[in-house]
């Protein structure tokens, strides 16, 4: 491997030097420059792609509709992994489908507080069935939480759903992706509970 070939030849710490542009698409790959010993007048450049983990993505968003298919494989070739943050049943389907298609694409399952009008009859039973069927690629519960920002929200219904999803995360020992907007006090109280 390239790393093995460098042993004993590096004369300083690797430094980040910006991004290299891919001519195929508008993708910028992070670069690291390795300085060699003082007798050498050159440096070697490596892609940092194995160091980047996109920990919160929504590539099912409408903004990606026109070029999602070429974009995702390109992106996934430049990063170590991507974690899709699900918000409703449609985005969970997207996450699961792509986690099965790409080895470094992972997904969460969960209901965002803004998806209260799109819940299945038994939301936590729905999530539990997915978790049991798709072990391995479902790595978190989320994006879940509370959002009191817009008028007309149902505080009690959001709290109940958030609490039930937190219990599910605890049951399956999964981390959570939390969304709190104008609801930090309630949200933190539930997380501490």
Secondary structure as a PSIPRED ss2 file (coil, helix, strand):
# PSIPRED VFORMAT (PSIPRED V4.0)

   1 X C   1.000  0.000  0.000
   2 X H   0.000  1.000  0.000
   3 X H   0.000  1.000  0.000
   4 X H   0.000  1.000  0.000
   5 X H   0.000  1.000  0.000
   6 X H   0.000  1.000  0.000
   7 X C   1.000  0.000  0.000
   8 X C   1.000  0.000  0.000
   9 X C   1.000  0.000  0.000
  10 X E   0.000  0.000  1.000
  11 X C   1.000  0.000  0.000
  12 X C   1.000  0.000  0.000
  13 X C   1.000  0.000  0.000
  14 X C   1.000  0.000  0.000
  15 X E   0.000  0.000  1.000
  16 X E   0.000  0.000  1.000
  17 X E   0.000  0.000  1.000
  18 X E   0.000  0.000  1.000
  19 X E   0.000  0.000  1.000
  20 X E   0.000  0.000  1.000
  21 X E   0.000  0.000  1.000
  22 X C   1.000  0.000  0.000
  23 X C   1.000  0.000  0.000
  24 X C   1.000  0.000  0.000
  25 X C   1.000  0.000  0.000
  26 X C   1.000  0.000  0.000
  27 X C   1.000  0.000  0.000
  28 X E   0.000  0.000  1.000
  29 X E   0.000  0.000  1.000
  30 X E   0.000  0.000  1.000
  31 X E   0.000  0.000  1.000
  32 X E   0.000  0.000  1.000
  33 X E   0.000  0.000  1.000
  34 X E   0.000  0.000  1.000
  35 X E   0.000  0.000  1.000
  36 X E   0.000  0.000  1.000
  37 X C   1.000  0.000  0.000
  38 X C   1.000  0.000  0.000
  39 X C   1.000  0.000  0.000
  40 X C   1.000  0.000  0.000
  41 X C   1.000  0.000  0.000
  42 X C   1.000  0.000  0.000
  43 X E   0.000  0.000  1.000
  44 X E   0.000  0.000  1.000
  45 X E   0.000  0.000  1.000
  46 X E   0.000  0.000  1.000
  47 X E   0.000  0.000  1.000
  48 X C   1.000  0.000  0.000
  49 X H   0.000  1.000  0.000
  50 X H   0.000  1.000  0.000
  51 X H   0.000  1.000  0.000
  52 X C   1.000  0.000  0.000
  53 X E   0.000  0.000  1.000
  54 X E   0.000  0.000  1.000
  55 X E   0.000  0.000  1.000
  56 X E   0.000  0.000  1.000
  57 X E   0.000  0.000  1.000
  58 X C   1.000  0.000  0.000
  59 X C   1.000  0.000  0.000
  60 X C   1.000  0.000  0.000
  61 X C   1.000  0.000  0.000
  62 X H   0.000  1.000  0.000
  63 X H   0.000  1.000  0.000
  64 X H   0.000  1.000  0.000
  65 X C   1.000  0.000  0.000
  66 X C   1.000  0.000  0.000
  67 X C   1.000  0.000  0.000
  68 X H   0.000  1.000  0.000
  69 X H   0.000  1.000  0.000
  70 X H   0.000  1.000  0.000
  71 X H   0.000  1.000  0.000
  72 X H   0.000  1.000  0.000
  73 X H   0.000  1.000  0.000
  74 X H   0.000  1.000  0.000
  75 X H   0.000  1.000  0.000
  76 X H   0.000  1.000  0.000
  77 X C   1.000  0.000  0.000
  78 X C   1.000  0.000  0.000
  79 X C   1.000  0.000  0.000
  80 X C   1.000  0.000  0.000
  81 X E   0.000  0.000  1.000
  82 X E   0.000  0.000  1.000
  83 X E   0.000  0.000  1.000
  84 X E   0.000  0.000  1.000
  85 X C   1.000  0.000  0.000
  86 X C   1.000  0.000  0.000
  87 X C   1.000  0.000  0.000
  88 X C   1.000  0.000  0.000
  89 X H   0.000  1.000  0.000
  90 X H   0.000  1.000  0.000
  91 X H   0.000  1.000  0.000
  92 X H   0.000  1.000  0.000
  93 X H   0.000  1.000  0.000
  94 X H   0.000  1.000  0.000
  95 X H   0.000  1.000  0.000
  96 X H   0.000  1.000  0.000
  97 X H   0.000  1.000  0.000
  98 X H   0.000  1.000  0.000
  99 X H   0.000  1.000  0.000
 100 X H   0.000  1.000  0.000
 101 X H   0.000  1.000  0.000
 102 X C   1.000  0.000  0.000
 103 X C   1.000  0.000  0.000
 104 X C   1.000  0.000  0.000
 105 X E   0.000  0.000  1.000
 106 X E   0.000  0.000  1.000
 107 X E   0.000  0.000  1.000
 108 X E   0.000  0.000  1.000
 109 X E   0.000  0.000  1.000
 110 X C   1.000  0.000  0.000
 111 X C   1.000  0.000  0.000
 112 X C   1.000  0.000  0.000
 113 X H   0.000  1.000  0.000
 114 X H   0.000  1.000  0.000
 115 X H   0.000  1.000  0.000
 116 X H   0.000  1.000  0.000
 117 X H   0.000  1.000  0.000
 118 X H   0.000  1.000  0.000
 119 X C   1.000  0.000  0.000
 120 X C   1.000  0.000  0.000
 121 X C   1.000  0.000  0.000
 122 X C   1.000  0.000  0.000
 123 X H   0.000  1.000  0.000
 124 X H   0.000  1.000  0.000
 125 X H   0.000  1.000  0.000
 126 X H   0.000  1.000  0.000
 127 X H   0.000  1.000  0.000
 128 X H   0.000  1.000  0.000
 129 X H   0.000  1.000  0.000
 130 X H   0.000  1.000  0.000
 131 X H   0.000  1.000  0.000
 132 X H   0.000  1.000  0.000
 133 X H   0.000  1.000  0.000
 134 X C   1.000  0.000  0.000
 135 X E   0.000  0.000  1.000
 136 X C   1.000  0.000  0.000
 137 X C   1.000  0.000  0.000
 138 X E   0.000  0.000  1.000
 139 X E   0.000  0.000  1.000
 140 X E   0.000  0.000  1.000
 141 X E   0.000  0.000  1.000
 142 X E   0.000  0.000  1.000
 143 X E   0.000  0.000  1.000
 144 X E   0.000  0.000  1.000
 145 X E   0.000  0.000  1.000
 146 X E   0.000  0.000  1.000
 147 X E   0.000  0.000  1.000
 148 X C   1.000  0.000  0.000
 149 X C   1.000  0.000  0.000
 150 X C   1.000  0.000  0.000
 151 X C   1.000  0.000  0.000
 152 X C   1.000  0.000  0.000
 153 X C   1.000  0.000  0.000
 154 X C   1.000  0.000  0.000
 155 X H   0.000  1.000  0.000
 156 X H   0.000  1.000  0.000
 157 X H   0.000  1.000  0.000
 158 X H   0.000  1.000  0.000
 159 X H   0.000  1.000  0.000
 160 X H   0.000  1.000  0.000
 161 X H   0.000  1.000  0.000
 162 X H   0.000  1.000  0.000
 163 X H   0.000  1.000  0.000
 164 X H   0.000  1.000  0.000
 165 X H   0.000  1.000  0.000
 166 X H   0.000  1.000  0.000
 167 X H   0.000  1.000  0.000
 168 X H   0.000  1.000  0.000
 169 X H   0.000  1.000  0.000
 170 X H   0.000  1.000  0.000
 171 X H   0.000  1.000  0.000
 172 X C   1.000  0.000  0.000
 173 X C   1.000  0.000  0.000
 174 X C   1.000  0.000  0.000
 175 X E   0.000  0.000  1.000
 176 X E   0.000  0.000  1.000
 177 X E   0.000  0.000  1.000
 178 X E   0.000  0.000  1.000
 179 X E   0.000  0.000  1.000
 180 X E   0.000  0.000  1.000
 181 X E   0.000  0.000  1.000
 182 X C   1.000  0.000  0.000
 183 X C   1.000  0.000  0.000
 184 X H   0.000  1.000  0.000
 185 X H   0.000  1.000  0.000
 186 X H   0.000  1.000  0.000
 187 X H   0.000  1.000  0.000
 188 X H   0.000  1.000  0.000
 189 X H   0.000  1.000  0.000
 190 X H   0.000  1.000  0.000
 191 X H   0.000  1.000  0.000
 192 X H   0.000  1.000  0.000
 193 X C   1.000  0.000  0.000
